[in-house]
């Protein structure tokens, strides 16, 4: 973390476990609060840390409201550790897709009443630009798919005084894709009053030949 932040970058810390521990959906709020308090104590004075309370929950419809309770516990744990200057992002169910904000039993309804005593809470959404929004296909159907998928979520952010972040997005290498990326980033910029940015996923040697990686495959950049 320090290696990153000492170079004027931000480090986002996240348990990348899809809302699960040892294969089971996380439901114990006391344990989750303790986990995050323990983590936050290590970096509480580092203002370039961002906390992402949990990655891409899915299949949690039967315990949908646990998302609110788990995130609330994480926020309490982080702030009680003395980490008060950092932003906290929260992710929803259904892989936290931006398109899912307005669906039945929505992430907006479930998590919309979360509060942060430091007023540094960000609602993180993921939006891939392929045909089903999963990031697993090189098939793209529209140059404006990005802005279309963000429209209702952006409306919700504005109506409720919230801030959002596109925590993951990506697209393959083709003309439609390039136009779709430009369209979505333009949408984010136009709505910068409620959208704090967008993060491409992903880059780095661990991704090998992943079709959406932006890591150079040779010495050139």
ROSE-4610 file (N, C-alpha, C; in Angstrom, 1 decimal, always signed):
// ROSE-4610
residu = [X/X/X/X/X/X/X/X/X/X/X/X/X/X/X/X/X/X/X/X/X/X/X/X/X/X/X/X/X/X/X/X/X/X/X/X/X/X/X/X/X/X/X/X/X/X/X/X/X/X/X/X/X/X/X/X/X/X/X/X/X/X/X/X/X/X/X/X/X/X/X/X/X/X/X/X/X/X/X/X/X/X/X/X/X/X/X/X/X/X/X/X/X/X/X/X/X/X/X/X/X/X/X/X/X/X/X/X/X/X/X/X/X/X/X/X/X/X/X/X/X/X/X/X/X/X/X/X/X/X/X/X/X/X/X/X/X/X/X/X/X/X/X/X/X/X/X/X/X/X/X/X/X/X/X/X/X/X/X/X/X/X/X/X/X/X/X/X/X/X/X/X/X/X/X/X/X/X/X/X/X/X/X/X/X/X/X/X/X/X/X/X/X/X/X/X/X/X/X/X/X/X/X/X/X/X/X/X/X/X/X/X/X/X/X/X/X/X/X/X/X/X/X/X/X/X/X/X/X/X/X/X/X/X/X/X/X/X/X/X/X/X/X/X/X/X/X/X/X/X/X/X/X/X/X/X/X/X/X/X/X/X/X/X/X/X/X/X/X/X/X/X/X/X/X/X/X/X/X/X/X/X/X/X/X/X/X/X/X/X/X/X/X/X/X/X/X/X/X/X/X/X/X/X/X/X/X/X/X/X/X/X/X/X/X/X/X/X/X/X/X/X/X/X/X/X/X/X/X/X/X/X/X/X/X/X/X/X/X/X/X/X/X/X/X/X/X/X/X/X/X/X/X/X/X/X/X/X/X/X/X/X/X/X/X/X/X/X/X/X/X/X/X/X/X/X/X/X/X/X/X/X/X/X/X/X/X/X/X/X/X/X/X/X/X/X/X/X/X/X/X/X/X/X/X/X/X/X/X/X/X/X/X/X/X/X/X/X/X/X/X/X/X/X/X/X/X/X/X/X/X/X/X/X/X/X/X/X/X/X/X/X/X/X/X/X/X/X/X/X/X/X/X/X/X/X/X/X/X/X/X/X/X/X/X/X/X/X/X/X/X/X/X/X/X/X/X/X/X/X/X/X/X/X/X/X/X/X/X/X/X/X/X/X/X/X/X/X/X/X/X/X/X/X/X/X/X/X/X/X/X/X/X/X/X/X/X/X/X/X/X/X/X/X/X/X/X/X/X/X/X/X/X/X/X/X/X/X/X/X/X/X/X/X/X/X/X/X/X/X/X/X/X/X/X/X/X/X/X/X/X/X/X/X/X/X/X/X/X/X/X/X/X/X/X/X/X/X/X/X/X/X/X/X/X/X/X/X/X/X/X/X/X/X/X/X/X/X/X/X/X/X/X/X/X/X/X/X/X/X/X/X/X/X/X/X/X/X/X/X/X/X/X/X/X/X/X/X/X/X/X/X/X/X/X/X/X/X/X/X/X/X/X/X/X/X/X/X/X/X/X/X/X/X/X/X/X/X/X/X/X/X/X]
num = [1/1/1/2/2/2/3/3/3/4/4/4/5/5/5/6/6/6/7/7/7/8/8/8/9/9/9/10/10/10/11/11/11/12/12/12/13/13/13/14/14/14/15/15/15/16/16/16/17/17/17/18/18/18/19/19/19/20/20/20/21/21/21/22/22/22/23/23/23/24/24/24/25/25/25/26/26/26/27/27/27/28/28/28/29/29/29/30/30/30/31/31/31/32/32/32/33/33/33/34/34/34/35/35/35/36/36/36/37/37/37/38/38/38/39/39/39/40/40/40/41/41/41/42/42/42/43/43/43/44/44/44/45/45/45/46/46/46/47/47/47/48/48/48/49/49/49/50/50/50/51/51/51/52/52/52/53/53/53/54/54/54/55/55/55/56/56/56/57/57/57/58/58/58/59/59/59/60/60/60/61/61/61/62/62/62/63/63/63/64/64/64/65/65/65/66/66/66/67/67/67/68/68/68/69/69/69/70/70/70/71/71/71/72/72/72/73/73/73/74/74/74/75/75/75/76/76/76/77/77/77/78/78/78/79/79/79/80/80/80/81/81/81/82/82/82/83/83/83/84/84/84/85/85/85/86/86/86/87/87/87/88/88/88/89/89/89/90/90/90/91/91/91/92/92/92/93/93/93/94/94/94/95/95/95/96/96/96/97/97/97/98/98/98/99/99/99/100/100/100/101/101/101/102/102/102/103/103/103/104/104/104/105/105/105/106/106/106/107/107/107/108/108/108/109/109/109/110/110/110/111/111/111/112/112/112/113/113/113/114/114/114/115/115/115/116/116/116/117/117/117/118/118/118/119/119/119/120/120/120/121/121/121/122/122/122/123/123/123/124/124/124/125/125/125/126/126/126/127/127/127/128/128/128/129/129/129/130/130/130/131/131/131/132/132/132/133/133/133/134/134/134/135/135/135/136/136/136/137/137/137/138/138/138/139/139/139/140/140/140/141/141/141/142/142/142/143/143/143/144/144/144/145/145/145/146/146/146/147/147/147/148/148/148/149/149/149/150/150/150/151/151/151/152/152/152/153/153/153/154/154/154/155/155/155/156/156/156/157/157/157/158/158/158/159/159/159/160/160/160/161/161/161/162/162/162/163/163/163/164/164/164/165/165/165/166/166/166/167/167/167/168/168/168/169/169/169/170/170/170/171/171/171/172/172/172/173/173/173/174/174/174/175/175/175/176/176/176/177/177/177/178/178/178/179/179/179/180/180/180/181/181/181/182/182/182/183/183/183/184/184/184/185/185/185/186/186/186/187/187/187/188/188/188/189/189/189/190/190/190/191/191/191/192/192/192/193/193/193/194/194/194/195/195/195/196/196/196/197/197/197/198/198/198/199/199/199/200/200/200/201/201/201/202/202/202/203/203/203/204/204/204/205/205/205/206/206/206/207/207/207/208/208/208/209/209/209/210/210/210/211/211/211/212/212/212/213/213/213/214/214/214/215/215/215/216/216/216/217/217/217/218/218/218/219/219/219/220/220/220/221/221/221]
x = [+0.8/+0.0/+0.9/+1.9/+2.7/+3.5/+3.9/+4.7/+3.8/+2.5/+1.6/+1.4/+1.0/+0.6/+1.8/+3.0/+4.1/+4.5/+3.9/+4.1/+2.9/+2.2/+1.1/-0.1/-0.2/-1.4/-2.3/-3.4/-4.4/-4.4/-4.5/-4.6/-6.0/-6.8/-8.1/-8.0/-8.4/-8.3/-9.7/-9.7/-11.0/-10.9/-11.7/-11.8/-12.5/-11.7/-12.3/-12.9/-14.0/-14.5/-16.0/-16.6/-17.9/-19.0/-18.7/-19.6/-19.6/-18.5/-18.5/-17.2/-17.3/-16.2/-16.2/-15.2/-15.2/-16.4/-16.8/-17.9/-19.3/-19.4/-20.7/-20.9/-22.1/-22.5/-22.2/-21.5/-21.2/-22.4/-22.7/-23.9/-23.6/-22.4/-22.1/-21.5/-22.4/-22.0/-20.9/-20.9/-19.9/-18.5/-18.4/-17.1/-16.6/-17.6/-17.2/-16.7/-17.4/-16.9/-15.5/-15.3/-14.0/-12.9/-13.2/-12.3/-11.9/-12.9/-12.6/-11.9/-12.2/-11.5/-10.0/-9.8/-8.4/-7.6/-8.2/-7.6/-7.3/-8.3/-8.3/-7.2/-7.0/-6.0/-4.6/-4.4/-3.1/-2.8/-3.8/-3.7/-4.5/-4.8/-5.8/-5.2/-3.9/-3.3/-2.9/-3.2/-2.8/-4.0/-4.0/-5.1/-5.3/-4.3/-4.5/-5.0/-5.5/-6.2/-7.7/-8.3/-9.7/-10.2/-11.2/-11.8/-12.9/-12.9/-14.0/-14.5/-15.7/-16.0/-16.2/-16.6/-16.7/-16.9/-16.4/-16.5/-17.6/-18.4/-19.3/-20.1/-21.0/-21.9/-22.8/-23.2/-24.1/-24.9/-26.0/-26.8/-27.3/-27.5/-27.9/-29.3/-30.2/-31.5/-32.3/-32.0/-32.8/-32.3/-31.2/-30.7/-30.3/-31.1/-30.8/-30.5/-31.3/-31.1/-29.8/-29.2/-27.9/-26.8/-27.0/-26.0/-26.0/-27.1/-27.1/-26.4/-26.8/-26.2/-24.7/-24.3/-22.8/-22.1/-22.6/-21.9/-21.9/-23.0/-23.1/-22.0/-21.9/-20.9/-19.5/-19.2/-17.9/-17.6/-18.5/-18.4/-18.1/-18.8/-18.6/-17.2/-16.8/-15.5/-14.4/-14.4/-13.4/-13.3/-14.4/-14.4/-14.0/-14.4/-14.0/-12.6/-11.9/-10.4/-9.7/-10.4/-9.7/-9.4/-9.8/-9.7/-10.8/-10.6/-11.7/-11.5/-10.4/-10.1/-10.3/-10.5/-10.5/-11.9/-12.1/-13.3/-13.6/-14.9/-15.4/-16.3/-16.1/-17.1/-17.8/-19.1/-19.9/-20.4/-20.5/-21.0/-22.2/-23.1/-24.3/-24.4/-25.5/-25.8/-25.7/-25.9/-26.0/-24.7/-23.6/-22.2/-22.1/-22.9/-22.9/-23.1/-23.8/-24.0/-24.7/-24.3/-25.0/-26.4/-26.6/-27.9/-28.9/-28.3/-29.2/-29.7/-29.4/-29.8/-31.3/-31.9/-33.4/-34.2/-33.6/-34.4/-35.1/-36.0/-36.7/-35.8/-36.1/-35.3/-33.9/-33.8/-32.7/-31.6/-30.4/-29.3/-29.5/-30.2/-30.6/-31.5/-32.5/-33.4/-32.8/-31.9/-31.3/-30.2/-29.4/-28.3/-28.4/-29.5/-29.7/-29.6/-30.0/-30.0/-28.7/-27.7/-26.4/-25.9/-25.3/-24.7/-23.3/-22.5/-21.1/-20.9/-20.5/-20.3/-19.3/-18.5/-17.5/-18.0/-19.2/-19.8/-18.8/-18.2/-17.2/-17.6/-18.9/-19.4/-19.6/-19.2/-19.3/-20.0/-21.0/-21.6/-20.9/-20.3/-19.5/-20.3/-20.2/-21.0/-20.0/-20.3/-19.5/-20.3/-19.7/-20.4/-19.5/-19.5/-18.8/-19.7/-19.0/-19.7/-20.0/-19.9/-20.3/-21.8/-22.2/-23.6/-24.5/-23.9/-24.7/-24.1/-23.1/-22.6/-21.7/-21.3/-20.5/-19.0/-18.5/-17.1/-16.5/-17.3/-16.8/-16.9/-17.3/-17.5/-16.9/-16.6/-16.1/-17.2/-18.4/-19.6/-20.2/-20.3/-20.8/-21.9/-23.0/-24.2/-24.5/-23.8/-24.1/-22.9/-22.7/-21.7/-22.1/-23.4/-23.9/-24.3/-23.9/-24.3/-23.9/-22.8/-22.3/-23.2/-23.4/-24.3/-25.7/-26.2/-27.5/-27.6/-26.6/-26.6/-26.4/-25.8/-25.6/-26.7/-27.6/-28.7/-29.5/-30.1/-31.0/-30.2/-29.0/-28.2/-27.8/-27.4/-27.0/-28.2/-29.4/-30.6/-30.8/-30.6/-30.8/-29.8/-28.5/-27.5/-27.9/-28.4/-28.7/-29.9/-30.9/-32.2/-32.0/-30.9/-30.7/-29.5/-28.8/-27.6/-26.5/-26.3/-25.3/-24.1/-23.0/-21.8/-21.6/-21.3/-21.0/-19.6/-19.2/-17.9/-18.1/-17.6/-17.5/-16.3/-16.4/-15.3/-14.6/-15.4/-14.8/-15.6/-14.8/-15.4/-14.3/-14.7/-13.7/-14.4/-13.6/-14.2/-13.1/-13.4/-12.4/-11.9/-11.0/-10.3/-11.1/-11.9/-12.6/-13.2/-13.7/-14.2/-15.4/-16.3/-17.5/-17.1/-16.2/-15.8/-15.2/-14.3/-13.6/-14.6/-15.6/-16.7/-17.5/-17.8/-18.6/-17.8/-16.5/-15.7/-15.7/-15.5/-15.6/-16.9/-18.0/-19.3/-19.5/-19.1/-19.3/-18.5/-17.2/-16.4/-16.9/-17.4/-18.0/-19.2/-20.0/-21.2/-20.7/-19.6/-19.1/-18.6/-17.9/-17.4/-18.5/-19.5/-20.7/-21.4/-21.4/-22.1/-21.1/-20.1/-19.0/-19.5/-20.7/-21.2/-21.7/-21.9/-22.3/-21.5/-20.6/-19.7/-18.2/-17.5/-16.2/-15.1/-15.5/-14.5/-14.8/-13.9/-14.1/-12.7/-12.7/-11.5/-11.6/-10.6/-10.5/-10.1/-10.7/-10.3/-10.0/-8.7/-7.7/-6.3/-5.2/-3.9/-3.0/-1.8/-0.8/-0.5/+0.6/+1.0/+0.1/-0.6/-1.5/-2.6/-2.9/-4.1/-3.7/-2.4/-1.9/-2.5/-3.2/-3.7/-5.2/-5.7/-7.1/-7.4/-8.5/-8.8/-9.1/-9.4/-9.7/-8.6/-7.5/-6.3/-5.7/-5.3/-4.6/-3.1/-2.6/-1.2/-0.5/+0.6/+1.4/+1.9/+1.9/+2.4/+3.9/+4.5/+5.9/+6.5/+7.7/+8.4/+7.8/+7.0/+6.4/+5.2/+4.8/+3.7/+2.7]
y = [-1.2/+0.0/+1.3/+1.3/+2.5/+2.7/+1.6/+1.7/+2.5/+2.2/+2.9/+4.3/+4.5/+5.9/+6.8/+6.4/+7.3/+7.8/+7.2/+7.7/+8.5/+9.1/+10.0/+9.3/+8.0/+7.3/+6.9/+6.4/+5.9/+4.4/+3.8/+2.4/+2.0/+1.2/+0.8/-0.6/-0.8/-2.0/-2.7/-3.9/-4.6/-6.1/-6.7/-8.2/-8.7/-9.3/-9.6/-11.0/-11.1/-12.4/-12.6/-11.6/-11.7/-11.9/-11.2/-11.3/-12.6/-13.4/-14.7/-14.9/-15.8/-16.3/-17.8/-18.5/-19.9/-20.5/-19.8/-20.3/-19.9/-19.3/-18.9/-17.4/-17.0/-15.6/-15.0/-13.9/-13.2/-12.6/-13.0/-12.5/-12.0/-12.3/-12.0/-10.5/-9.6/-8.2/-7.9/-8.5/-8.3/-8.7/-9.9/-10.3/-9.4/-9.0/-8.1/-6.7/-6.2/-5.0/-5.1/-6.2/-6.4/-6.6/-7.3/-7.4/-6.0/-5.2/-3.9/-3.0/-3.1/-2.3/-2.7/-4.0/-4.5/-4.0/-4.0/-3.5/-2.0/-1.3/+0.2/+0.7/+0.0/+0.4/+0.4/-0.4/-0.5/+0.7/+1.4/+2.4/+3.7/+3.8/+4.9/+6.3/+6.4/+7.8/+8.0/+7.1/+7.2/+7.7/+9.0/+9.6/+9.2/+8.5/+8.0/+6.6/+6.1/+4.8/+5.0/+4.1/+4.1/+2.7/+2.6/+1.4/+0.9/-0.3/-0.9/-2.0/-1.9/-2.8/-4.3/-4.5/-5.9/-5.9/-6.9/-6.9/-7.8/-7.2/-7.8/-9.0/-8.6/-9.7/-10.2/-11.5/-12.1/-13.2/-13.5/-14.7/-14.5/-13.2/-12.9/-12.4/-12.8/-12.3/-12.7/-13.9/-14.4/-13.7/-13.0/-12.3/-10.9/-10.3/-9.1/-8.0/-7.8/-6.7/-6.9/-8.0/-8.2/-7.3/-6.9/-6.0/-4.7/-4.2/-2.9/-3.1/-4.2/-4.4/-4.7/-5.4/-5.7/-4.4/-3.6/-2.4/-1.4/-1.3/-0.5/-0.9/-2.2/-2.7/-2.3/-2.4/-2.1/-0.6/+0.2/+1.7/+1.9/+1.3/+1.5/+1.1/-0.1/-0.6/+0.3/+0.8/+1.6/+2.9/+3.6/+4.9/+4.7/+3.6/+3.4/+3.2/+2.8/+2.6/+3.9/+5.0/+6.3/+6.7/+5.9/+6.2/+7.1/+8.3/+9.3/+10.2/+10.1/+11.0/+10.3/+9.0/+8.3/+8.1/+7.9/+7.5/+6.1/+5.7/+4.4/+4.1/+3.0/+2.7/+1.4/+1.3/+0.2/-0.4/-1.7/-2.4/-3.2/-3.3/-4.0/-5.4/-6.0/-7.3/-7.3/-8.5/-8.6/-8.1/-8.5/-8.0/-6.5/-5.8/-4.4/-3.7/-4.3/-3.7/-2.4/-1.4/-0.1/-0.3/-1.3/-1.5/-2.1/-2.6/-3.2/-2.2/-1.0/+0.0/+0.1/+0.0/+0.3/-1.0/-2.2/-3.4/-3.7/-4.7/-5.1/-5.5/-5.1/-5.3/-4.7/-3.5/-2.9/-2.6/-2.4/-2.0/-0.6/+0.2/+1.6/+1.5/+0.7/+0.5/-0.1/-1.1/-1.8/-1.0/-0.3/+0.4/+1.9/+2.5/+3.9/+4.7/+4.0/+4.7/+4.6/+4.0/+4.0/+5.4/+5.5/+6.8/+6.7/+7.7/+7.8/+9.0/+9.0/+10.2/+11.2/+10.7/+11.6/+12.1/+11.6/+12.1/+11.8/+10.7/+10.3/+8.9/+8.7/+7.4/+7.5/+6.5/+6.4/+5.1/+5.2/+4.0/+3.5/+2.3/+1.8/+0.9/+1.1/+0.3/-0.2/-1.4/-1.9/-2.0/-1.7/-1.7/-2.1/-3.3/-3.7/-3.5/-3.4/-2.8/-3.9/-5.2/-6.2/-6.5/-7.4/-7.6/-7.9/-8.5/-8.8/-8.1/-7.2/-6.5/-7.3/-8.5/-9.4/-9.2/-8.7/-8.6/-9.9/-10.7/-12.1/-12.3/-11.2/-11.4/-10.3/-10.5/-9.5/-9.0/-9.3/-8.9/-7.6/-6.6/-5.3/-4.9/-4.4/-4.1/-2.6/-1.8/-0.3/+0.5/+1.6/+2.6/+3.4/+3.4/+4.2/+3.4/+2.1/+1.2/+1.7/+2.3/+2.8/+3.8/+4.9/+6.0/+5.5/+4.5/+4.0/+3.2/+2.4/+1.6/+2.5/+3.6/+4.5/+5.4/+5.6/+6.6/+6.6/+5.5/+5.4/+5.5/+4.9/+5.0/+6.4/+7.1/+8.5/+9.4/+9.1/+9.8/+9.6/+8.3/+8.0/+8.8/+8.8/+9.5/+11.0/+11.6/+13.0/+13.3/+12.4/+12.6/+12.4/+11.6/+11.3/+11.9/+12.8/+13.4/+12.5/+11.5/+10.5/+10.7/+10.1/+10.1/+8.6/+8.5/+7.1/+7.0/+5.8/+5.5/+4.3/+4.4/+3.2/+2.4/+1.5/+0.8/-0.3/-0.7/-1.6/-1.3/-1.2/-1.2/-1.6/-2.1/-2.6/-2.9/-3.0/-3.3/-3.9/-4.7/-5.3/-4.3/-4.8/-3.9/-4.0/-3.1/-2.9/-1.5/-1.1/+0.2/+0.5/-0.4/-0.2/+0.0/-0.8/-0.8/+0.6/+1.1/+2.3/+3.5/+3.4/+4.5/+4.3/+3.1/+2.9/+3.4/+3.1/+3.6/+5.1/+5.8/+7.2/+7.8/+7.1/+7.5/+7.4/+6.3/+6.2/+7.1/+7.3/+8.3/+9.7/+10.0/+11.3/+11.5/+10.4/+10.5/+10.7/+10.0/+10.2/+11.6/+12.2/+13.5/+14.5/+14.4/+15.3/+15.3/+14.2/+14.0/+14.0/+14.8/+14.7/+15.2/+15.9/+16.3/+15.1/+14.0/+12.8/+11.6/+11.7/+10.5/+11.0/+10.2/+10.6/+10.1/+9.2/+8.7/+7.3/+6.6/+5.3/+4.6/+3.3/+2.5/+1.3/+1.3/+0.2/-1.1/-2.2/-3.5/-4.4/-4.8/-4.6/-4.5/-4.5/-4.5/-5.2/-5.6/-6.3/-7.7/-8.2/-9.6/-10.7/-10.6/-11.7/-11.9/-11.0/-11.1/-11.8/-12.1/-12.9/-12.4/-13.2/-12.9/-12.5/-12.1/-11.6/-10.6/-10.9/-10.1/-8.6/-8.3/-6.9/-6.1/-6.8/-6.2/-5.1/-4.0/-2.9/-2.9/-4.0/-4.1/-4.4/-3.7/-3.9/-5.4/-5.9/-7.3/-7.4/-6.2/-6.2/-5.0/-4.6/-3.5/-2.1/-2.0/-0.7/-0.4/+0.9/+1.3/+2.0]
z = [+0.0/+0.0/+0.0/+0.9/+1.0/-0.3/-1.0/-2.2/-3.2/-3.3/-4.2/-3.8/-2.5/-2.1/-2.0/-1.8/-1.7/-3.1/-4.1/-5.5/-6.0/-5.0/-5.3/-6.0/-5.8/-6.4/-5.2/-5.5/-4.5/-4.5/-3.3/-3.2/-2.6/-3.4/-2.9/-2.4/-1.1/-0.4/-0.4/-0.9/-1.1/-0.8/+0.0/+0.0/-1.2/-2.2/-3.5/-3.4/-2.7/-2.4/-2.8/-3.5/-4.0/-2.8/-1.7/-0.6/+0.2/+0.1/+0.7/+1.5/+2.4/+3.1/+3.2/+2.8/+2.7/+2.0/+0.9/+0.1/+0.6/+1.8/+2.3/+2.3/+2.1/+2.1/+3.5/+3.5/+4.8/+5.4/+6.6/+7.3/+8.7/+9.2/+10.6/+10.6/+11.0/+11.0/+12.0/+13.2/+14.2/+13.7/+13.1/+12.5/+11.4/+10.6/+9.4/+9.9/+10.9/+11.5/+12.1/+12.8/+13.4/+12.3/+11.2/+10.1/+9.6/+9.3/+8.7/+9.7/+11.0/+12.0/+12.0/+12.0/+12.0/+10.8/+9.6/+8.4/+8.5/+8.9/+8.9/+9.9/+11.0/+12.0/+11.3/+10.3/+9.7/+8.8/+8.3/+7.3/+7.7/+8.9/+9.3/+9.0/+9.0/+8.8/+7.3/+6.4/+5.0/+4.2/+3.9/+3.2/+1.8/+1.2/-0.1/-0.2/+0.9/+0.9/+0.6/-0.1/-0.3/+0.1/+0.9/+1.3/+0.5/-0.1/-0.8/+0.0/+0.6/+1.7/+1.2/+0.0/-0.5/-2.0/-2.7/-4.1/-4.7/-5.6/-6.5/-5.8/-4.9/-4.4/-5.5/-5.3/-6.3/-5.6/-6.2/-5.7/-4.2/-3.8/-2.5/-2.3/-3.3/-3.3/-2.0/-1.5/-0.3/+0.9/+0.9/+2.1/+1.6/+0.7/+0.1/+1.1/+2.1/+3.1/+3.9/+3.9/+4.6/+4.0/+2.7/+2.1/+2.8/+3.2/+4.0/+5.3/+6.0/+7.4/+7.3/+6.3/+6.2/+5.9/+5.0/+4.6/+5.8/+6.5/+7.7/+8.7/+8.9/+9.9/+9.4/+8.1/+7.6/+7.9/+7.6/+7.8/+9.2/+10.1/+11.6/+12.0/+11.5/+11.8/+11.3/+10.1/+9.6/+10.3/+10.6/+11.2/+12.7/+13.3/+14.8/+14.9/+13.9/+13.9/+13.8/+13.6/+13.5/+12.0/+11.1/+9.7/+9.2/+9.3/+9.1/+7.9/+7.3/+6.1/+4.8/+4.8/+3.5/+3.0/+1.7/+1.1/+1.3/+1.4/+1.5/+0.3/-0.4/-1.5/-1.1/-1.5/-1.2/-2.5/-2.6/-3.8/-3.6/-4.6/-4.4/-4.8/-4.9/-5.3/-6.9/-7.5/-8.9/-9.5/-8.9/-9.4/-9.4/-8.6/-8.5/-9.8/-10.8/-12.1/-12.0/-12.8/-12.8/-13.3/-14.2/-14.8/-13.7/-12.6/-11.6/-10.6/-10.7/-9.7/-9.7/-10.9/-11.0/-11.1/-10.9/-11.0/-9.7/-9.8/-8.6/-7.5/-6.2/-5.1/-5.4/-5.6/-6.2/-5.2/-5.7/-4.9/-4.3/-5.1/-4.6/-3.4/-3.5/-2.3/-1.1/-1.4/-0.3/+0.4/-0.3/+0.3/+0.3/-0.2/-0.3/+1.0/+2.1/+3.4/+4.2/+3.6/+4.3/+4.6/+5.7/+6.1/+6.5/+6.4/+6.8/+7.6/+8.9/+9.7/+9.1/+8.2/+7.6/+6.2/+5.8/+4.5/+3.3/+3.3/+2.3/+1.7/+1.5/+1.0/-0.5/-1.2/-2.7/-3.1/-3.9/-4.4/-5.7/-5.5/-6.6/-7.5/-8.8/-9.8/-10.9/-11.4/-12.5/-13.7/-14.9/-16.1/-17.3/-17.7/-18.9/-20.1/-21.3/-22.4/-23.5/-23.1/-24.1/-24.1/-24.9/-25.1/-23.9/-22.9/-21.6/-20.4/-20.6/-19.5/-18.5/-19.0/-18.1/-18.2/-19.3/-19.6/-20.0/-20.6/-21.0/-22.5/-23.2/-24.7/-25.5/-26.7/-27.6/-28.5/-28.2/-29.0/-28.4/-29.2/-28.8/-29.7/-29.1/-29.8/-30.1/-29.4/-29.6/-29.2/-29.9/-29.5/-28.3/-28.0/-26.8/-25.7/-25.7/-24.6/-23.2/-23.1/-21.8/-21.2/-21.9/-21.4/-21.2/-22.0/-21.8/-20.5/-20.2/-19.0/-17.8/-17.9/-16.7/-16.5/-17.4/-17.4/-16.1/-15.8/-14.6/-13.3/-13.3/-12.1/-11.8/-12.9/-12.7/-12.3/-12.8/-12.3/-10.8/-10.4/-9.0/-8.1/-8.5/-7.8/-7.6/-8.7/-8.7/-7.8/-7.9/-7.1/-5.6/-5.3/-3.9/-3.3/-4.0/-3.5/-3.1/-4.0/-3.8/-4.8/-4.5/-5.4/-5.8/-7.1/-7.6/-8.2/-8.4/-9.1/-10.0/-11.2/-12.0/-11.6/-10.8/-10.2/-11.1/-12.1/-13.2/-14.5/-15.5/-16.9/-17.8/-19.0/-20.0/-21.3/-22.3/-23.6/-24.5/-25.5/-26.3/-27.4/-28.2/-29.2/-30.5/-30.8/-32.1/-32.2/-33.3/-33.5/-32.6/-32.6/-31.8/-30.3/-29.9/-28.5/-28.2/-29.0/-28.8/-28.7/-29.5/-29.5/-28.2/-27.8/-26.6/-25.4/-25.3/-24.2/-24.1/-25.3/-25.4/-24.9/-25.4/-25.0/-23.5/-22.9/-21.4/-20.6/-21.0/-20.2/-20.4/-21.6/-21.8/-20.8/-20.7/-19.8/-18.3/-17.9/-16.6/-16.4/-17.4/-17.3/-17.2/-18.0/-18.1/-16.7/-16.1/-14.8/-13.6/-13.7/-12.7/-11.3/-11.3/-10.0/-9.2/-9.8/-9.0/-9.4/-10.3/-10.7/-10.5/-9.6/-9.3/-10.2/-11.1/-12.1/-12.5/-13.2/-13.8/-13.8/-13.5/-13.4/-14.4/-15.3/-16.2/-15.5/-15.8/-15.3/-16.5/-16.7/-15.7/-16.4/-15.6/-16.1/-15.1/-15.6/-14.8/-15.2/-14.8/-15.2/-14.9/-13.8/-13.3/-14.3/-15.2/-16.1/-17.4/-17.6/-18.7/-20.0/-20.7/-22.0/-22.0/-20.8/-20.7/-21.8/-22.5/-23.7/-23.4/-22.1/-21.8/-21.1/-21.0/-20.3/-21.1/-20.5/-21.1/-20.9/-20.3/-20.0/-21.3/-21.6/-22.8/-22.8/-24.0/-24.1/-24.5/-24.7/-25.0/-24.3/-24.7/-24.0/-24.2/-25.3/-25.6/-24.7/-24.6/-23.8/-24.7]
